[in-house]
Amino acid sequence: MWDSCFTELKLDYEATKNLGIGNVVMSDEISAGGDIWRIHCYPHGLKQADKGVYLSLFLRFLSKSSTRNVTAIFDTFLMNRDGTPSLIHSYHCVKTFPSPSPARPSPRTAPCSPLARRSSERSSLAPMADAKMPCITLHDIQPSTFKILLRFMYTDALPRDDEELDKSCSSTVELLQNLLAAADMYHLDRLKLLCAAKLWACVSAETVATVLCCAETHGCQELKTRCLDFFVVDENFKVAVLTEGYFRLMQSCPSVIDEIRARVQVKPR
């Protein structure tokens, strides 16, 4: 069973100045995937080797009754002053918590632990020196699309229009559709908005049905509304209904076809 959740842990940095190495601040219990979790934060590091300049975060698995292996994807990031997540001060960790055995009946509390170096002005993240990241297989996403998605996560920007985005895609529209689908899958809302805006810029009578299907599938309401408005213009409609995109729209999104029919005014002969 897949599930996800988001939790925010706020620290009063001034209040933690007097805490020693190994002192912990804990989040409330978190429920995800039918299990219970908690974030343990050590404002000045867990070990003496951290020298008090690292902020350590651990994901603790608290469920005692679970009898299965549980894999957690633990993404952490610091917040900017304006309340937005910092993409450069982030850390990604994947950890499998093995099922308990008679020899190990205690709750599974193995940590996923990024470390953040702290100073009086800013914080930056660095991975644990002994962290071992397993290989992760991603389904339903092309490598070329994932490359652009990963670039966006680190730079908060898409490739420029004059850059060669993807040789394997037959068109810019196809690439943007794939990227929008990936953004929807991984809940990257800003990337969805950027892809939707670029798709709208590519809309023509030949592509509107394809873009409309994408907008409906991935919940881009503004893009859908604009495409519907464009579609029902008489000269666009005559071309759009003869495209392959329209036939795919009929198969995949029959409710959208009903919306188009309701908008189209049939002129008397």
C-alpha positions as CSV (number, residue, x, y, z in Angstrom):
1,M,0.0,0.0,0.0
2,W,1.4,3.4,-1.0
3,D,0.7,6.5,1.0
4,S,2.3,9.9,1.6
5,C,2.0,12.7,4.1
6,F,3.6,16.0,4.9
7,T,4.6,17.3,8.3
8,E,6.2,20.6,9.3
9,L,8.6,20.7,12.3
10,K,9.2,24.2,13.6
11,L,12.3,25.0,15.7
12,D,12.9,28.1,17.7
13,Y,16.6,28.4,17.0
14,E,17.2,30.8,19.9
15,A,15.5,28.3,22.3
16,T,17.7,25.4,21.1
17,K,21.0,27.2,21.6
18,N,21.4,25.8,25.1
19,L,20.6,22.3,24.1
20,G,23.6,19.9,24.1
21,I,24.7,17.4,21.5
22,G,22.3,14.5,21.5
23,N,19.3,16.4,22.9
24,V,16.2,15.6,20.8
25,V,13.2,17.6,19.7
26,M,10.3,15.3,18.5
27,S,7.4,15.8,16.2
28,D,3.9,14.6,16.9
29,E,3.1,11.1,15.7
30,I,2.5,10.9,12.0
31,S,0.2,8.4,10.3
32,A,1.1,7.2,6.8
33,G,0.5,3.9,5.0
34,G,-1.3,2.5,8.0
35,D,1.7,2.9,10.2
36,I,2.9,5.4,12.8
37,W,6.0,7.5,12.4
38,R,7.8,10.3,14.2
39,I,10.5,12.8,13.3
40,H,13.4,13.1,15.8
41,C,15.4,16.2,15.4
42,Y,18.8,16.8,17.1
43,P,19.4,20.6,16.7
44,H,23.2,20.2,17.5
45,G,23.8,16.7,16.1
46,L,23.5,13.3,17.6
47,K,27.1,12.4,18.2
48,Q,30.1,14.3,19.6
49,A,31.8,13.9,16.2
50,D,29.1,16.3,14.8
51,K,30.8,19.0,17.0
52,G,27.5,20.7,17.5
53,V,27.3,22.3,14.0
54,Y,25.0,19.8,12.4
55,L,21.3,19.4,12.6
56,S,20.3,15.8,12.5
57,L,16.9,14.4,11.4
58,F,15.8,10.9,11.9
59,L,12.6,9.1,10.7
60,R,11.5,6.7,13.4
61,F,9.1,3.8,12.6
62,L,6.9,3.3,15.7
63,S,4.4,0.6,14.6
64,K,4.8,-2.5,16.7
65,S,2.1,-4.7,15.1
66,S,3.3,-4.5,11.5
67,T,4.6,-7.9,10.2
68,R,5.8,-6.7,6.8
69,N,8.8,-4.9,5.4
70,V,8.1,-1.2,5.0
71,T,10.0,1.1,2.6
72,A,9.9,4.8,3.4
73,I,10.9,7.6,1.0
74,F,12.0,10.4,3.3
75,D,12.3,13.9,1.7
76,T,13.4,16.7,3.9
77,F,14.0,20.4,3.2
78,L,14.5,23.6,5.0
79,M,12.0,26.4,4.6
80,N,12.9,29.8,3.2
81,R,11.8,33.0,5.1
82,D,8.9,33.4,2.7
83,G,7.5,30.0,3.6
84,T,8.6,28.2,0.4
85,P,10.7,25.1,0.5
86,S,14.4,25.4,-0.3
87,L,15.4,23.2,-3.2
88,I,19.1,23.6,-2.5
89,H,18.8,22.8,1.2
90,S,17.0,19.4,0.8
91,Y,17.8,15.8,1.3
92,H,16.3,12.6,-0.1
93,C,16.6,9.2,1.6
94,V,15.1,5.8,1.0
95,K,15.0,3.2,3.9
96,T,13.5,-0.3,4.2
97,F,12.5,-1.2,7.7
98,P,12.6,-5.0,8.0
99,S,9.8,-6.9,9.6
100,P,10.4,-7.8,13.2
101,S,11.7,-11.3,14.1
102,P,11.6,-13.3,17.4
103,A,15.2,-12.2,17.9
104,R,14.3,-8.6,17.3
105,P,10.9,-8.0,18.7
106,S,11.4,-4.3,19.4
107,P,9.9,-1.6,17.2
108,R,11.8,-0.8,14.1
109,T,13.5,2.5,14.7
110,A,16.3,2.5,12.1
111,P,16.8,6.1,11.0
112,C,16.8,7.8,7.7
113,S,19.1,10.6,8.7
114,P,20.2,13.6,6.7
115,L,22.5,16.2,8.4
116,A,22.3,19.9,8.0
117,R,25.3,22.1,8.8
118,R,24.2,25.2,10.8
119,S,25.6,28.7,11.1
120,S,24.2,32.0,12.4
121,E,23.2,33.0,8.9
122,R,22.0,30.0,6.9
123,S,21.7,26.3,6.8
124,S,22.8,23.8,4.2
125,L,22.3,20.1,3.9
126,A,24.9,17.4,3.5
127,P,24.4,13.6,3.4
128,M,25.8,11.3,6.0
129,A,29.2,10.0,5.1
130,D,28.2,6.4,5.5
131,A,24.8,6.7,3.8
132,K,24.1,4.0,1.2
133,M,21.4,4.9,-1.3
134,P,19.8,1.8,-2.9
135,C,18.9,1.7,-6.6
136,I,15.3,2.9,-7.2
137,T,13.3,1.7,-10.2
138,L,10.9,4.4,-11.4
139,H,7.9,3.2,-13.5
140,D,5.7,5.1,-16.0
141,I,8.3,7.8,-16.7
142,Q,10.8,8.1,-19.5
143,P,14.5,8.6,-18.6
144,S,14.6,11.8,-20.7
145,T,11.5,13.2,-18.9
146,F,13.0,12.3,-15.5
147,K,16.2,14.1,-16.4
148,I,14.3,17.3,-17.0
149,L,12.2,16.8,-13.9
150,L,15.3,16.2,-11.7
151,R,16.9,19.3,-13.2
152,F,13.8,21.3,-12.3
153,M,13.9,20.0,-8.7
154,Y,17.5,21.3,-8.3
155,T,17.3,24.6,-10.4
156,D,13.6,25.5,-10.2
157,A,13.7,26.1,-14.0
158,L,12.9,24.3,-17.2
159,P,15.3,24.2,-20.2
160,R,15.2,27.3,-22.3
161,D,13.1,27.3,-25.5
162,D,16.3,27.4,-27.6
163,E,17.8,24.4,-25.9
164,E,17.3,20.9,-27.4
165,L,14.9,19.4,-24.8
166,D,14.6,15.8,-25.9
167,K,15.6,14.1,-29.2
168,S,13.4,11.1,-28.5
169,C,10.1,13.1,-28.3
170,S,8.3,13.6,-31.6
171,S,7.2,17.1,-30.6
172,T,7.5,19.7,-27.9
173,V,3.8,19.0,-27.0
174,E,4.6,15.3,-26.4
175,L,7.5,16.2,-24.1
176,L,5.5,18.7,-22.1
177,Q,2.6,16.2,-21.7
178,N,5.0,13.6,-20.4
179,L,6.6,16.2,-18.0
180,L,3.2,17.4,-16.8
181,A,2.2,13.8,-16.1
182,A,5.4,13.2,-14.1
183,A,4.8,16.5,-12.2
184,D,1.3,15.3,-11.3
185,M,2.6,11.9,-10.2
186,Y,5.2,13.4,-7.9
187,H,3.0,16.3,-6.7
188,L,5.2,19.1,-8.1
189,D,2.5,21.7,-8.4
190,R,4.8,24.5,-9.7
191,L,6.2,22.3,-12.4
192,K,2.6,21.4,-13.4
193,L,1.7,25.1,-13.8
194,L,4.8,25.8,-15.9
195,C,4.1,22.8,-18.1
196,A,0.4,23.9,-18.5
197,A,1.5,27.4,-19.5
198,K,3.9,26.1,-22.1
199,L,1.3,23.7,-23.4
200,W,-1.1,26.5,-23.9
201,A,1.5,28.4,-25.8
202,C,1.7,25.4,-28.2
203,V,-2.0,25.0,-28.7
204,S,-3.3,25.0,-32.3
205,A,-6.3,23.5,-34.1
206,E,-4.1,20.4,-34.7
207,T,-3.0,20.0,-31.1
208,V,-5.9,21.3,-29.0
209,A,-7.6,17.9,-28.6
210,T,-4.4,16.3,-27.4
211,V,-3.7,19.1,-24.9
212,L,-7.3,19.0,-23.7
213,C,-7.1,15.3,-23.0
214,C,-3.9,15.9,-21.0
215,A,-5.4,18.8,-19.0
216,E,-8.5,16.7,-18.1
217,T,-6.4,13.6,-17.1
218,H,-4.1,15.5,-14.8
219,G,-6.5,18.1,-13.3
220,C,-5.3,21.3,-15.0
221,Q,-8.6,23.1,-14.9
222,E,-7.4,26.5,-16.2
223,L,-5.7,24.8,-19.2
224,K,-8.8,22.7,-19.8
225,T,-11.1,25.8,-19.8
226,R,-8.8,27.6,-22.3
227,C,-8.6,24.6,-24.6
228,L,-12.4,24.2,-24.6
229,D,-12.8,27.9,-25.4
230,F,-10.3,27.5,-28.3
231,F,-11.8,24.2,-29.5
232,V,-15.4,25.5,-30.0
233,V,-14.3,28.4,-32.3
234,D,-15.8,27.4,-35.6
235,E,-12.6,27.4,-37.7
236,N,-10.7,25.5,-35.0
237,F,-13.5,23.0,-34.5
238,K,-13.5,21.9,-38.1
239,V,-9.8,21.0,-38.0
240,A,-9.7,19.6,-34.4
241,V,-12.4,17.0,-34.9
242,L,-10.4,15.4,-37.7
243,T,-7.2,14.9,-35.7
244,E,-6.0,11.7,-34.0
245,G,-6.0,13.6,-30.7
246,Y,-9.8,14.0,-31.0
247,F,-10.4,10.3,-31.4
248,R,-8.2,9.6,-28.4
249,L,-10.2,12.3,-26.5
250,M,-13.4,10.5,-27.4
251,Q,-12.0,7.2,-26.0
252,S,-10.3,8.6,-22.9
253,C,-12.5,11.5,-21.8
254,P,-16.1,11.1,-23.0
255,S,-17.3,13.6,-20.5
256,V,-15.2,16.3,-22.2
257,I,-16.8,15.4,-25.5
258,D,-20.2,16.0,-23.9
259,E,-18.9,19.5,-22.7
260,I,-17.8,20.3,-26.3
261,R,-21.1,19.2,-27.7
262,A,-23.0,21.4,-25.2
263,R,-20.9,24.4,-26.2
264,V,-21.1,24.0,-29.9
265,Q,-24.0,25.9,-31.4
266,V,-25.5,24.0,-34.4
267,K,-26.4,26.4,-37.1
268,P,-29.7,25.9,-39.0
269,R,-29.4,25.2,-42.7
